[in-house]
């Protein structure tokens, strides 16, 4: 046995295939259970590194925050791709040989259904027939589908890219790589960007009585030379774009547009994206000039309408300088001059950009695998024999049926075949 044959035997051995699938399953489970960069919030992604040096070491060296683009996952996919490729080639060769194969009378000696009887001579000839040959293609198609899915996963891990950005209503996302807040391209992937500017027009949400999110819809405008092209999408609805697709998650809330005005300093404007801190309120801190910062809390109306009031507290270190409610357009005076002005409370939402070069291959793989499974369990190859031997005025007839699977299910067909040729069961 040459080294190439030994390598082939190793790659398609049950132990290798089962072990490789176990590794892929384990890594996939970790990727599904742990927060992943590009999908979960940054605070959730950094969770592992905040729980001791051991978990931080595992997160850094095992890439637990980006499992699906990690070297172990890519290596496992590589092994699976090579193993499945060899299996598929062997099964296609076997299918070609079996498809052309015509059974002989000798092949029916051990058939599970067989009957012999004598009837008046009819001059009929011996017939051999095979039904359900299409079922032979089930296993090759199923494994070819698995190969396409595995290959699609490898291509996505190598060439795919995920990006994320937070926008508030009225803000425009430029068609530039730098416009995105963060990007996670694969080792061979290119950064994600749009081809035209995109403006977030509105964020509309509805909530259940307890405050949990019910629906979320985003209205977007593609800014083109021919005017704005309006688009809409919600959670679990993607928006196709030339370089991939956009989709939204449930991260959203009010944003506070504030302006710091202090004596002898230029005005400082900033947008604070408020996060849900309570069942019916959003809040965040805004860093101002020097040591100043503002704590902003926005209560959400119980009737589901938009908030029109923010509770603001201005701090200098631990000391409170000023506090009070602000409506859009109002200012909170600061001791010693200056003020903090609230310009508006638009909603913000998180957009994800994704480029998957193998999404079509993945869908093809699922379709092939399902088709293969349906052929495997829905169509069974069955060989039929009706052998006729003349004996004067009579002839001896042998009727045999050889199903390749699920033999007990074909008893009625066998009995009907016997009766059709003059025999009795």
ABEGO torsion letter per residue (X at the ends): XBAAAAAAAAAABAAAAAAAAAAAAAAAAAAAABBBBGABBAAAAAAAAABEAAAAAAAAAAGAABAAABAAAAAAAAAAAAAAAAAAAAAAAAAAAAAABBBBAAAAAABABBBBBBBBBAGBBBBBBBBGAAAAAAAAAAAAAAAAAAAAAAAAAAABBBBBBBBBBGBBBBBBAAABABBBBBAABBBBBBABBBBBABBBBBBBAAGBBABBBBBBBBBBAAEBBBBBBBBGBBBBBAAEBBBBBABBEBBBBBBBBBBGBBBBBBBBBBBBABAABBBBBBBBBEABBBBBBBBBBAAGBBBABBBBBBBBEABBABBEBBBBGBBBBBBGEEBBBBABBBBBBBBBBBBBAAAAAAAAAAAAAAAAAAAAAABBBBBBBBBBBBBEABBBBBBBBBBABGAAAAAAAAAAAAAAAGBBX
